Amino acid sequence: MSKADLNMLKNELAALSVFRSILLKKEMASLCAFLTAEGNICERLSAYADFVSSLSEHGGSLSEFLKKAVCEDENSYIVLTAQGKSVPDCILNNTYNELDIFSRLSELSYTDFRDYLNYDGYLPEFSNKATDFRELYAERVKNVSSLGYGIFASYPMFRLVDGEIVPVKSADKITVESFVGYEKERQAVIDNTRLLIEGDCAANVLLYGDAGTGKSSTVKAIANLFFDRGVRLIELRKDQLLSLSDVMNKIADNPLKFIIFIDDLSFNKNDDQFSMLKAALEGSAGARSHNSVIYATSNRRHIVKETFSDRAASDDIHRNDTVQELLSLSERFGLTVYFSKPNKILYLDIVHQLAKRYGIDIEQNELDVKAEAFALNKGNRSPRAAEQFVKSLIKN
């Protein structure tokens, strides 16, 4: 590529409109800084080295960076297309022209920059592979309902921070295959999630039962299972429930499917947080979302912490109505799944299968005695206790 061609690319990059946010990424910013650098050769070489260094997390490849940046970009074209709306001709033409610019960038080699610098000394190399970005992007758009765009393109799980949905970059990678036991309970949640994916009437789900039985892990594993089919998980803390309607509004027009996950849910009888959850579960106009479901876990079937004093007389003349409203919140979930504490047979079966998985070579009777002693010391049998026990054997 000639110096004139590189100068033209430099100018065309400055004129990006649809994909303008890509210019803010450090890789593209460093490339533009190099192309516009003036001064002596050392200053220009330093700018070039910054550009090559920025590609390290993409395997040193400019084309890999460009593919990731283009495919994940949230822009007017992809948003309108995903929402099934008409794209104005000007935006359509700008999109195609800018994709062609990225295609030409993918044809560059480090020798083109050597000629651009008119320099014969050591020059760091980078890799690049010619890519048809029109074709690549057309395939991405066709599958946008499963691949997503923007922050939802690369991450399976998210949380709310200062009112903004942000990715969990070190999300739990647990898989459905890693579980032992509770197949029937887990399958009910999997089947419901399939209904969500297929656009059928999926239910909001309450997973309740004893601690350590795998309720939270089940939800996260299912989100991972269906990531490639367009499912994403957004976790809200109980104290963030007042933001539930806002979160649903933010994702309402997104082509992906969302699990709003509320872990360890419980309310006191005077809690004012439950009203927003109640509205969402009942499908009120302000909270309903066609592409999301609420999955909540709780150690209590009725979610509400009720004490004996709550049942005594109070100044609230409608006390019984208030308590009943709180207690009936769990009934508003379309599907409730009970994760019971395992009996001895199931507990030991979980231990046996985990021991086999981790390569623990201990005679079964000895393993059972130690497993029971571990559970007794913990105070209960549970899948979590079984896993902790087996992992303690690995350490020893």
N, C-alpha and C positions, 0 to 999 in steps of 0.2 A: 504494500500500500504506500502510495507516494506521500510526501510531506503535505502536498495540497489536499489530499484526501483526508489526512489526519486533522488538518486545520478545519476542514469542512465538518468532520465528525465532532470536533470540539465545539463548533458553533451550533450544530444541531442538538447536541446534548444540552446546551444552555437554553434551548428553546423548547425543551420537553414540557408538555402541559398535562396530558392524561397520567403519565407515569412520573410526574414531577417529584413526588415524595422519595423516589429512588435516589435522587441527587443528594438527599440528606444522609444516606448510608455511608459509612466511613470508606467503604471500598470505592464507591463512585465519586465521593468527594475528593479522595486522594488522587484518583485518575484525573479528574477535572483540574485539580490543583497542579498536577504535573504538566498537563497540556497547556495550561495558561501561565506556567512558571517563566519568569524572566530572570536575568542575572547571569552569573558565571556558570560554568559547567558543573561545578561542585554543588551549587544550590539546586540545579535542575536534576542532577543525579540523585541527590537526597530526596527530592520530591518523587522521583521515579521509584526509589527504594521503598518509600513509605507505601506507595501503591502496591508493589509486589508483596510487601510484608502483610498488608491488609487482607490478601487473598489466602493466607495460611489456613484459616479455619474452613476454607472451601477446597482444601487439598492443593492450594496453589493454582487453582483454575479460575480464570476469568469467566468462562462460559458457565461453570457451575454456579458461581455467584449470581450471574445474570439470570439464570433459570430460576433460582430460588427467589430472587428479588422480584422478578416479573410475575411469577406465578402466585406469590403471596401478597402482591400489592393490592390495597383496597382503593379503587379509583372509580370514577363516575361510570365508566363503561361496564365494569364487572358488576357493580351494584345495581345498575339499571337492568342489565341482562338477567341477573339472578332473581330480580323481583318480577321478571316477565314484562318489563316496561319497554316502550319504544326508545331506541337510542337515536338522538339527533344525528343527522348526517355529518355535521362538523366534528362531533366527538368520535363517530365511527371512523372517519377519514384520518383524524389525528391519531387514533389508536393504531391503525394499520401502518401509518407512516413511522410512528415511533417504534413499533415492533421491527420494522425494517432497519432502523438505526441500530437496535440491539443485535440484529442478525449480522450487520457489518462489523460491529464490535467483536463478535465471536470469531471473526476471521483474522483478527490481528495476531501477530506473533511478536516476541520480544525483539526480533531482528528489525521489525518495522520501527520500533522505538529507537533502536540503535541508529538507523538511518535518520530518524527524526532529530536525534541529538547530534548526528555527525560525529560519532564517538567510537573509537576502536578498542578501548580498554574493557576491563571486566564489567559485565552488565548482568544483574540477577535475571534469571529466567522465570517465566510463568507458563503454565499450560493453557491451552484454549482449543475449543473444538467448534468448528463451523456448525451453526444451529439455525434452523428455519423457525424463527420465533412466531411467525404468523401461524404456522402449523401447530407448534407447541401450545400456543395460547388458545387456539380453537379447540383443541382437545381438553384443555383445562376448563374452558367455559362450558363445554358439553357435559362435564362431570362435576360442575360446581356444587351440586347438591350433596355430593359425598366428599369432595376434596376441600371445599370451602375457600375462603380468601381472607386476607388480612391476618390478624393474630390467630384466628381459628384454623388457619391452614396447616400449622405445624405442631400445635400442642393439643393434647387430649383433655387437659384439666385446667380449670381457671378458678380464681377467687376474686372477691370484691375488696379493693383497697382504695380508701378515700373516694368511694362512689364510682370507681372505674373498674371494669372487668380486665384483669391482668392474668397472663399465663402462669401456671405453676411449672417452672422450668425443670424442677427435679421431681416430677410427678411420680406417684407410685406406679410401678410397671407390673403389678400383680396380674396374673392371668386366671381365667376360669379353670384351666387345667390343673392349677396348683392346689385346688381345694380337695379335701377329703370329707365325704359325708354331706348331708343337707342337699342332696341333688334335687329332690322334689321342690324344696323351697326356692332354691336358686333358679330352677327351670321356670318357675312361675314368673320371676322377675325378668328373665331372659325373653320369655314369650311376650310379655307386656312391652318390652323394649322393641321387639320386632314390629309390634303393632304401631308404635310411634314412628319407626323408620318407614313403614309401608303407608303411612298417612291414615291409618285406621284410628278408631277411638281408643287410644291408650289411657290407662287409668293412672291416677296419682297413687303412689305406693307407700305404705307404712311397713317397715321391717322392724318388728319388735321382738324382744326376748332377752335372755340372759346375756350378761357381758361376756365377751370373748367367743361368741358363737359365729362370728364372721359376717355380721350385718353390714358394717361399713366397707369391709373388704369386698363383699359381693357387689356393691354398687360401683366401686372403682374398677373392679375386674370387668364388669359388664361394659363400662364406658370404654375400657381398653379393647374389649372384644369387638365392639362395633365402631371403632374409630374410622376404619376404612369405609364404613357405610354412612359416615357423616354424623356420628353421635359425638357430642362434646358435653363435658360435665362442668357445671359452675357451682362451687360450694359457697354457701352462705352460712354464717354463724347465726345463732338465734337472735343476737342483738342487732343483726342486719336485716331482719325481716321487714322493717319499714321501708327498705329499699327494694323489696321484691317486685313491686309493680314497675319501678324504674328499670330494673334488670330485664323484665319481660318485654318492656317497650323497646329496649335497645336491641333485642334479638328477634323481635316480632317479624321483621322483613327478611331475616337471614334464611337462606335455603337449607341450612343444616338443622339438625334436631338436637335439642338440649335437655339434659337432666339437671334440674335444679336440686342440688343435694344439700340437705340439712341434717347434720349429724348430731346424735345424742340430744334429740329434741325433748324438752320438757318445759312445763309452765307452772308457775305458782298461780293460785286462784285469782290473785290481784294483778297478774301480768297484763300489760296492755299491748304486748307484741303479737298476741295471737290473732288479732282482728285482721291483719293483712294476710296472714296465712289462711284464715277462714275464708276471706274473700276470694283468694286464688283457688282454693279447693272447691268452692261453690261455683267458680266460673263467672264471677262478676265481670261486667264490661271493663272495669278498670284493671283487672288482673289477668284475664283470660289470655292464653297464647296458644295458637294452633300447633306450634312446633316445639312445645316443651311440656315436660311433666315434672312433678315434684316427687322426689324420692327422699323420704325421711326415715331416720332410725331412732329408736327409743328403747329404753329398758322397761318402759311402762306401756301396757296395753292402752291405757286411757291418757297417756302423755302427761296428765296433770298431777303435780305433787299435792296430795290432799292429806291433811292431818286431822286428828280427832277434833281439834279445836275448830277446824273449818266447819264441822258438822253441828257445832253448838250454836245457840242463838246468837245473832249479831244485829247490828243496827240497820243492816240492809234488808228492807222489807221484801226485796225480791231475791234474797240470798239463794233460795233453792233454784230459781231460774238461772242465776249467774253460774252456780256450780254446775248445773246440768249442761249449760252451754259449753263450758270448758271441757267437761267430761265427754261430751258428744263430739268433740273435735275430731277424734280418731275415726269416728263413723263416717266422716266426710271424705276419707280416702277411699277410692274405688276398689283398692286391693290391699288387704292386710296379710302379711306373711309372718308366721310365728317361727322364730328360731329358738327352740327349746334347749335347755341344758341337756347334754347327752347323758344317757345312762351308761352304766359300766361297760356294756358290750360295745356300744358305739364309740365310747372314749378309747377303749383298747384297740378297736379296729382302726381308728384314726392314728393311734400310736404305731401300730404294725405297718400301716401303709407309708407313713412318714419315715419310719426307720428304714424300710426297704428303699425308699426314694433317696435317702441320704447315705445309704450304704452302711448302716449300723449292723454289725455282726454280733448279736447277743442272743443267747438261747431264749425262746419266747417266754417260758415261765419266769425266768429272771427278769426279762424286760417288763412283764406285766406287774411283777411285785414292785419294781422300782417306779414304774409309771403310776401305780396306785399310791405309793408313798409320796411321790411328788405332788399328786393331786390333793392328797390329805394335807400336806404342808401348805399348799396354795389355798386350801379351803373350799375348792370346788373342782369338778371335772368340766373341761371345756376344750374346744379345738385349739384355743390359744394356749391353754396349759399343756396340751399334748405337744404342740409345736415347740414350746419353750423347753419341755422335758427332752425331746429328741435333740434339739440343738445343744442342750447342756451336755449330752453324751458326746457330741462332736468335739466340743471344747476339751472334754476330758480324754 
